[in-house]
């Protein structure tokens, strides 16, 4: 940038000697270096463009620009100023590991892939490194793709581990490598085929879609397990393999379809969730739905076909250790089945006691809900700490940089910190501290952030916020409230009261208002009478001050193919003090030079550096980080306190703001999706069973899942969050599957002439094996999700805790509660049927009497 600067002597005073004003200098430089279009000449046949060219061709030509004419003499730039090839005043500084650096932020476009963009950038960096001068290096400070890649790799690992564990469960129950092979092939086939549907929907392999597949591992094998187990049962009836495969698949087909459609009905509404949460879960919900439909297709095609070719009625197994273990396990399981049948008879004889006991357990478990705590999304350890610092107003850039150095010194004592990247502006410091890998340190990022916050409290003149970086939404502080209105003074008073209230809570950290006073400023109040008497142009005077003390653009200068800004300003040493204003002159009437001090008065004041608005109202944000209690609990508590305990003036409103507002909307939308899913599931079952009463018995198993979900979260120390709610939604479909298997077989036996009691006992005996097989396959498939410790495990684990806990309790209770409820509903159905027959009989009798 080329910069026209004043001489050592006061620039304005020098101009005043020639009877010139600084504004004339700016105008002269602009006019002396310009190029403008001048229209066109058209003779009817040709057209010629006109352009006026008065551009400066080289640096020395600036000195020859005429500033003005006085007493017949031309005043040139060389007479009043110097021309220097300089740089723009610094407005920010960057440091990397204590050394000055130039920071470059690369942000991907909307819709592009973060990992792909990162890889392409790194390729370009490798090329750039080879062209850099000696002593200059390029380092990657933060790379979002690393945590995404690590998280995706961890999810893929979780899927593989879940598949292996699920297949082992199948082998233990069926004792045949052939049936295990069939289920083993159906599992990856379902997953790979799901990719086709994902491709059609333009889904990418990301954390959410792969997390959906990790949850669906147990689900995908469920249909195959049920079909294979039924085929094996028919084979043991001495049927040929082809006949056994055909008849077993036909017999179980309705139940398998009902269970699959029930799960799909639960997950499809998740794709309709609105807001920012919807953006995260649309791929999640549809991926589970796609995978389930693919699994259903494979269980009706590939599984029966392979079973008819590979399975045999008689099984010969060498008596190895594994063979003895499998025989022992299945003998014990047969004893369990016999005990279950006997106990089911007892339960059916004490139906009211069973229901009261179940309801009591449900109520007791719900008492644990307040103890869980609530947060929207669990915080993850992404291997970094973000420090945001606001400094006192009025500090120079260098002074703020010194504060940053002081903070960096504090960071050096932490062995977990590997690199520190700092950016400094006039009133703000942003620091990113990169930590060692999660597996290589004993402390979590959140713990290090807490310790660092305490260390930095000793630095005066700053307001700081320290937060461990996390996957998912990571902008702003943990909680945010906004105060809205048009009465600024009342809003400020309320905001300060709210800040004081939060600051007194030990769980609230980094409490801050975005209401920040700007730098100290001097107002030059114009004396209107004097300005009028002396003929001073106020606008010209304002332009003069701006040009000298802030610098003002005076055109462009092109040189060697590059374009530079031309600015007019005072030298740095001539704008260090307010006393420099005393030497400024402005034009008056008859070209008289008037000292600026004669027509203005200096008034010191401060103003707010920024004004925030929301929905056409002035906004003040009150924000804080939370430590020691769940974020959601803190937010709910202070939403009530700020609303009820503070005296809120008329016309002023307090509401949840920032990311919290969007999360609340998303959570409410997700709850609505859950309710819609349950309704859709009921309608699907009503269509499958052609009854509105039969699905009621199955739906009674849903609260049983909540018992275990709450217990699972409580025992594991997890909070209730959007992710654990996803696990509960999955549970709704899973427990319905078990109920459908029981009721479907019960109805088959009742159609064969069995009484409802005998049909339920028979169904329980026959369906116990596939129910426990599918449940255990799902539980073991979810274990890697629940106990994972890799990148992003904190987000996935609550889903695993909820699903495993819910499956354990719901399966145990469903095996007894669903038969009890179904038998009660059957009694009601029979009473209604008898009453209907009696009504018809009475109507016929009355008709005969009338005749």
N, C-alpha and C positions, 0 to 999 in steps of 0.2 A: 504494500500500500504506500503510495506517495502522499506525503503529508506536508502542507504548507504551515510553517510555524512562525510565531513571532520572534523578534530578536531578543537579545539579553535585556536591552532597554524595553520598558513596557510597550508592548505592541500597540495598544490603544493610544498611548501617549505619542508614539511615533507617528501614527496616522493623524492624530490631532494636529501635529505640527504642520501637516500639509492640508489641514481642513477636511480630512476624510473620516468617515465612520467605518467601523469593522464590517457592518452589513454591506457597505459598498465594495469592500474587499471580496466578500463571498460572491456577490453578484458579478463582479468583474472576472473572477476566476471561472465561474460557471459559463459566462458569455465568451470568454477567451478560449474555451476548450469545449466546443460543441459541434454536433453534426445533426442537421434536421432535414426532413423531407420538405420539398418546396412545391409539390403538386406535379402537373403534367402539361406537356405541350402536344396538341393534337391538330394536325393539318388535314384531317379527313382520311389520310392513307396510313400514316405512321403515328406512333405515340412515343414520346420521349419523356422520361421521368426527370424531375429536377431535385437536386439535393444541395443544401448549403453546407460546406465543409470548412470548419474553423478549428479542427482538432489539433492539439499539440502533438508534434511528431517525436520530440525527444525531451528529456528532462530539463535541459537548459532553456528550452523555449518558454517554460513557465516564468522565468525571470523577466521575459520581455512582454508579458501581458500588462496592458495599461490598466491601472487601477482607477485613475481619474485624471482630470486636467485642472490645474490651479494656476491662475495668472499666466495663462498661455503655455504652461509647462506640463508635459505628460509625466504623471507619477507611475513608475513601473513597480512590479512586485519586488525587484531587487532593491528598491529604495526603502522598503518597509518590512521585508520578511526574508526568511531563508527557506529554501526548499530542500527537504530531506527525504531520502528513501528509508522509511521506517516501517514499523508494524503497528497494528491496532493495539490499544491498551488491553492488557490481559484482564479477563473477567472470570477466569477459573484456572485452577492448578490441579494437576493430577500427580499422584505419587504411586510407585509400585515398589514395594519392599523398601521404602524410605528414599528412593531415587525419583527425581522428576521424570515424568513420562507423558506420553500423549495417549489418551484413551479413545478407543473407537468402539462404539456400541453397534452391533449388527442385529437388526430385528427382522424376523421373517415376515413375509406378507401373509395376510389372512388366508387360511386354507392350505398353505404349504406345509410340508413335513419338516419338523424341527431337526430330526436326525439327518435327513438328506441335506438340508441347508447347511448344517454344521459340517458335514463331511466335505461339501463343495467349498466352503470357506477355508477349511484346513488345507485343502489341495492348493488353493490360491495362495495361502500363507506360506506353504512350502516353496512355491515359486518366488514369492516376494523376498523371502529370507536370503535367497541366493543373489539378489540384486542390491542388498543393503550395504552401505559403507561400513568399514571396519569400526567396531565399537558400538554399533546399534543393533539391538536384538528385538525380536517380537515374541511375546509370550501370551498364552491364552489365560486370562484371569479367571473367567467363569464360563462354563459351557453347560447350558441346560440339557443338552442332549446326553450328557454323561449319566445324570440321574435317571433320565427317561430310559436310556439303553440298559442301565443296571436293573431298573425296575422291571423292564420287559423280560430281560434274561432270567430274573428271579421268578417271574410268573411262569415262564416256559419250564423252568426247573420244577416249579410246584406242580404244573400239569403232568409232567412225566412221573414225578414221585406219586402223585395221586392215582395215575393210571396203573402203575405197578402194584400199589397197595390194594386197589379195587380188584384187580385180576387175581391177586393172591387169595382174597376172600372168596371169590368164585371157585377157585380150585379147592379150597378147604371144604366148601359145602358140597360141591358136585363130585369131587374125588376123581375126575377124569381129565386127562390132558386134552382130549378132543373138545369137550364142551368149554373148557377154559380157553382153548385156542379160538373157538368160534366167538366167544365174548371178547377175547383179546383183539381179534381182527375187527370186530364191529366197532370197537371204541375209537381207534385211530381213523377208521373209515368215516365214521360220523364227524369227527373233528375236521378231517381234511375236506370232506364234502361241504362242510359249513363254510369253508373259505370261498367256495363258488358263490354262495349266496351273499357273502360279505363283499365280494368283488362286484357283483351286480349292483349292490346298494352303495358302492364306492366307499366302503369302510376300510380303514387301515388297520394294520396289526399294531395296536397301541395298548397302553396299560389297561384301559377299560374293556376293550374287546377281548383281550387275553385273560383278564380277570374273570370275565363272563364264562370263558371256556374252562378256567380252573374251577369255578363253582359248578359247572355243568358236567364235570368228569363223572361224578357219581350218578347223575341223572342220565347221562348218555348210555351207561351200561345197564340201567334199570330195566328198560324195555327188553333188551336182549336176555337179561337174567330171567325175567318172568317167563318169556317165551321158551327159553332153553329148559328151565326147570319143569315147565309143564310138559314139554316134549319128552324129557327123561321120565317123568311120572307115567306117561302113556306107554313109553317103551317097556317099563316094568310091568305093564299090564299084558305083556307078551304080544304087542302089536308090531308089525313090520315097521322099519324105520320110516318109509315113505308115508304110510298110513298114520303113524304116530305124529309125524311132523305136521301133516295136513290137519288132522283132527284136533291136535293140541293147540295149534295156532288159531284155528277157527273158534275153539272153545274160549280161549283167553283173549281173542281179538277185541271184543267190545270193551273189556276192562282195560286193556293196554291203550286203546284209543281214548277212552275216557280219562285215564291218568295223564296221558300226554297232552291232550287238549286242555285239561285243567291247569297244568303248569304253564302252557302257552297263554292261556287266558289271564293268568296272574302277571306274566311278564310283559305282555304287549302294552298295557297301559303305562308302564314305566317309560316307554319310548315317547309318550305324549306329555311327559312332565315339562312344564314351561320354565322359563328363566334360565339362569346360568347353570343350575343343577341339571336341567334338561339337556343342555349341550354336552354334559359329561355322560349322562346315562342313556341317551337315545341309542347309542351303539351297544351299550351293555344289555338293555332289555331285548332288542331285536336279535342280537347274537345268540342269547339263550333260547329265544323262540325258534330261530332258524335251526339251531343244533338239535332241539327236541323234535322238530318235524322230520329232520333228516334221520335221527335215531329211530323214530317210528317207522319210517319207510324201510330202513335196513332191517329192523326186527321182523318185519312182515315179508321180506324178500330174501336177503342174504342169509339170515340166521336159519330159517326153515330149510333152505336149500342145502346149506352146509351140514345141518343136523341130519338131514335125510341121507347124506353120503358118509358122514363120519361117525355118527353115534350108533351104538349097538346095544341090544337089550341086555346081553350078558357082558359083564366087565371082569377082566382078568388083570390083577395088579400084583406085581411081585411084592412079597412081604419084606420090604425095606423099612427103615425107620420111619420114613415119610408115610408109607402105606399103613403101618401100625398106628401112627398118629392120626391119620385121616379116619381110619376105622373107629378108633377110640372117640374122636370128636363127634362123629356122626351117631355113634351109639348113645353118647351123652345127649346129643341133640334130640334123638328119638325119645329119650326119657323126659327131656324138657317138654316135648310136644305132648306126651301123655299127661304130665303134671299140669300143663296149661289147660288141656281139655277138662280135667277134673276141677281145676280152680275156676274155670269159666262157668261150669255148672253151678258152683257155689255162688258166684257173682250174680248169675241170672236169677238165683233164688233170693238175692238180697239187692234188688235193683235200686231201691230208694237209698239204702245205706251207701252204696257205691257212688251214686250221684252226689250225695251230701259230702262224702269224703273228697271227691274230685273237686267240687266247688270250693271246699275249704282250702285245699292245696292251692287252687288258683288264686283265691283272695289273699292267702298268705304270701304267695310269690309276688303279687302286685304291690305288696307293702315294701318290697325291696327296691321298687323303681326309683323312689327319691334318693336311695343310697347309691345308685349307679352314677349319677351325675349326667350332664348332657353337654355335648359339644357338636357343632355342625359337621366338621371334618377332622378326624384325628391328626394331630401334628406329626410329621415325619422328620427323620434326621437326614437332611440332604447334604450334610457335610460342609456347612458354611454358616457364618453369622453376619447379619446385616446391622450396622450401627448408623443411625441417623442422628445428626447433631444440629441443633439450632443455636446460634450464638447471639450475643447481645447486639442490638442494632448500632450501627455507626462504626463498626470495626472495619479496618482496611482489609484488602485481600491477603496481604502479608500477615497481618495479625491473626486472621482466621486460620491461615496456614500454620502458624505457630501452635495454635490450639490442636490442630490435626496431628502435628508432630508429637505433642504431649500424649495424645491418645495412643498413637502408634508405639510409643515407648512402653505404655502399660501392656500392650498386646504382646510385646516381645517375651514377657515372662511366662507365657503359656506355651508349653511344649507341643500342644496339639495344633497350634496355628502354624501353617506352613508358608502362606503368602498373605500379604496385605495390600489391597488396592484402595486408594483414597482419591476422592474428587472433592475439591474445595471451590465454593463460590463465595460471593460477598457476605452471605449470612448463613450458609449451610455447609455442613460436612457430611459426606456419605462415605462409609467405609465398609468394604466387604473383606472379611477374614476367612480365608480358605482353611479348612481343617484336614487333618489326616483321615484316611479311610475309616469308616464306621467300625470295621472289625479290628482296627489297629489301636483303638483308644478305649480306655476304661470309662470315660465320662461321655454322656450323651451331649449333643450340641446344645440342648436346652439347659443342661446343668452348667456348661461352660458359659453360656450367655448370662445366666443368673449371677455367677461369680464375677464376671466381667462388669456387669452393671454396678455391683457394689464397689469395685475398684475405681470406676470412673466417676463416682459421686464426689470424689475429692477435688475434681477439676472445677474451678469457679467460672462463672460467666457462660455456662452452657445449659441447654436442655437436651437430654439425650433419650433415645429409644433403642433398646438392644433386643434383637429378635433372631432366633435360630431360623435359618432358611428351611423351607419345607416344600414337598411336592404339592401340586394343586394350587389353588388360589393363595397367593402369598403377599398380596399387596396390603399396605396399611397395617394398623395395629389389630390386636385381637378383638377389641370391642370399640364401637363407635356410636356416639349419639349426636344428633344434630338439633340445634335450636333454631327455629325458623320464625320470621316475623319481619315487621318493618320498623318497630320501635328499637333502634340500635342501642340506646342507653339501657333500656330494660333488659334486652337480650344479653348485653355485656355483664350486667349485675347477676343475672341468672346463671350465666356461664361460669362466672367466678365462684358462685355458691356451689355449683355442681362439681367444679374442679376440686374445691376444698373437701366436699363430701367424699369423692373418690380417693383423694390423696390420704385420707384418714384410714382407708381400708388397707391392711397389710398385703392383701392379695393383688391390689392394683399397683402396677409398675408403669413408669414412664407416662404418667398422666400429663396430658398436654391439651391446650386450646390452640386452634389454628388462627386465633385472633392475635396477631403479632404487630406491634408498632414498628413502623419503618425507621429509617435513619433520621437523625436530627436534620432539620432543613431550615433554611433561612428564606423567609418570604420577603420579596422586595415590593412593599406596598406602594403603589403609585399615588402621588399627590395630583389629583385631577386638575386642580386650579393651576398649579405651576406648569404642568404639561401643556395645558391649553394656552397659558400666557406665553410660554417659550416656543410653542409650535413644535413640540417633540412628538414624533410618531411612536406610540407605545408598542405597536406590533414590531416596528423596526428595532426598537430597544430590546425587546424580548429575543428577537432573532440574533442580535449582537451578543447577548449574554450566552445563549445556547451555543453559538459558534465558537466563542472563546473558551468557555469552561467545559463544555461537553464535546465540542467538535461537531461540525456539520458537513455533510457530503456536498462537494462542489463539482460533481461530474466524475467521469471515468478517464483513465489514461491507458492506452494500449501500447504495449511494447513487446516485441519478440513473440507475438502470438498470444500473450497473456493480457489480461485486463485487470487494472488496479483501481481501487477507490482513491479519490482525491479528497482530502479533508482539510479544513481550515480550523486551527485551534491555537491556544496559547501553549508555550512550552510548559513542561511539567513543573518547573520551578517557579512559574508565574501564576500557578493556580493551587497553591498550597494553603492559602489563608484567605479569610474574608476581606483582609486589608487589600488584596489584589483588586477588589471591586472598585476601590477608590480611584484607580487610574483609568477607568473606562469612560469614554465620551460618546455621546450620541448626537446626531444632527438635530439642530433646531431651525427656527425660521432664518432665512437669508444665509443658509449654510453655516450658521453659528454653531460651534462645538460646545455642547453643554455637558458638564460632568454628570454622570449617572446619579451620584450621591445628592445632587441638587433637586432631583425630581422624585426620588424614592426614599423609603424608610425601611431599614432592616428589622425584621421581626423573627425571632427564633421560635420554632414550633416542631412538633412531631405529627406524623399521620400514620394511618395503618397502611402497611406495605401492600397488602392484598385484601380484596373484598370478594367473598364467595357468595354465590347465589344458587338457589335451588327452586325451581318452579316459580320463578319471578319474585321470590322472597329472599331477603338477606339471610345468610346461613352462617352459624358458628358451630364448628365441630369440636366435640369433646371426646377424646380418644385415650385409650390406655391398653397396655398389655396385661395379661392375667397370669398369675403364678400361684400354684397351690390348690386351686379348685378348678372344676371344669368351666370352660369359657361360657357355655350356654347357661349354666346356673348363675354365673356372675351377671351375664347380660339380662336375664329375666329378673334377677333381684333388683338391679339398679334401674331397670325400666320402670318398675313399680315405685322405687324410692324417689327417683327424679320426678315422677309424675305426681305422686301423692304427698311427699314430704316437703317439696319446695313450693313456695307461693308463686305460681306461674301467672304472670300478668295477662290481661286480656289481649288478644291479638298475637300472642306468642305461643309456639307449639314445640313440644319435645317429642322426638321419635327416634327409633333405631335407624342408623345410617350406614353408609358404606357397604362393604361386603356382607355385613351382618344382615342388612335389610334384604339383600338378594338371597342370602341363605335361608332366611326365615320364609320367604315366599316359596323358595324351592322345596323346603322341608314340608310346608303345608301342601304343596302340589304333589309331593311324593306320598303323603298320607292319603290324599284323595285318590291317587293311582292305586294304592293298596286296597282301598275300599271298592274301587271299580273292579279291580282284579278279582276280589272275593265274589262280587256280584256276578261277573262274567263266568267265574268258575261254577257258581251255583246254577246258572242258566245252562251251561254246557252239560253238567251232570243231570239236570232235569230233562234235557233232550235225550241224553243217552239212556236213562232209566225210564223215560216216559212217565215221570212221577215228580211231584213237588215235595212229597213227604220223604222219600228215600234219601235225597241229597241232604236233608236236614240232619240225619244221623251222622253223615260224613262230615258235615260242617261243624258238628259238635266237637270234632277232634282239633279244630283250629285253636281254641283257647288252650288246649293241652300243649300245643307247641310253644305258646307264650310262656308257660311255666318254665320249661327247660331253657328257653332263650334268655330269660331274665336271670335264671340261676347260672347259666353258662357265662354270661357277661359279668355277673357278680363275682364268681369264683376266679375268673381270669383277670379281674381288675380292669375290665374294659368299660368305657363309657357308652351310653346310648348316643348314637350318632346316625348320620345319614347312611354310613356304610353298614352299621349293624342293622339298620332298618331294612336295607337291601337283603341281608341275611334272613330277616324275619319274613320278608315277602317270599323268598325262596322256600322257607319252611311251609308257608301256606299251601304251596303246590305239593310239597313232599308228603306232608301228613295226609293230604287228601288222597294221594296215590294208595296209601295203605288202606284207608277206609274203603276206597272203591274196590280194591281186590277182595276185601271181606264181603261187602254187600253184593257184589256181582255174583260171587259163587253161592252166597246164601239164596239169592233169587233163583239161580239155576236149580238148586236143590228143592226149593219150595215148589217150583214148576214140576218137579218130579214126584211131588206128593208129600214131601217132608213137612212136618210142623215147623213153625218158625224157630222154636227152641233147638230142636234137633238139627235144623239147617244151619243155625249159627254155630253150634258146636262143631259140626262137620266142616264148615267153612273155615273156622279157626284152626282146626287140626290140619287141613290141607294147605291153607294159605300161610301158615306160620313160617314155613321154610322160605318161600320167596319174599315175604315181608321182611324177615330178619336178614336175608341175604342182601336185598336192596338197601336196607337201612345201614347195615354194617359196611357195605361197599361205599355208600355215601359218606359215612362217618370217617372211614379210613382214607377216602379220597380227599376229605377236607382237613385231615390232620396236618399235612404240609402247609396249608393256608393258615391254620390256627397257630402253629408253632414257628413259622418262618421268622428269620432274623435278618434277612437281606434288605436291599434297598426297597423302600415302600411297604415293608412288612407291617408297619404300624397301621396302614390303611386297610390292608386285607385281613389282618388278624381278627378284628371285631366280627366280621362276617362269619369266619370259621367258628368263633366261640359261640355265637348265637345259633348257628346251624347245628353244631354238634350237641350242644345242650338241649336244643329243641327236639332233635331227633330222638335222643335217649328217652326223655320223658313222654313225648307224644306217642312213640311206638309202644312203650309199656302201657300207657293209659288207653291208647286207641284200641289195643287188643281186647280190652275189657269194657271200656265206656261205650264204644260204637255199637257192639252187640246189645248192650243194655238199652241204649237210646232207641236202637232199631226195633227191639222187641216191644218197647213202650209205644212207639209210633205205630207198630203193627196192631197193637191192641186198640189204639185210638181209631185206626183205619177200619178195623172190624166193627167197632161200635157204631161208627158213622155209617158203615154199610148196612148194619142191621136196622138202624134208625131209618135209613132211606127206604129199606124194604118195607118196614112197618108203615111208613107214610104212604107208599104206593098201595099197599094192601088196604089201608083205611080209605083211601080215595076210591078204590074199586068197589068196596062195600057200600060206601055212601052213594055211589052212582047206581048200584043195583037197587038200593032202597028208594032212590028218587024215581027210578023207572017203575 
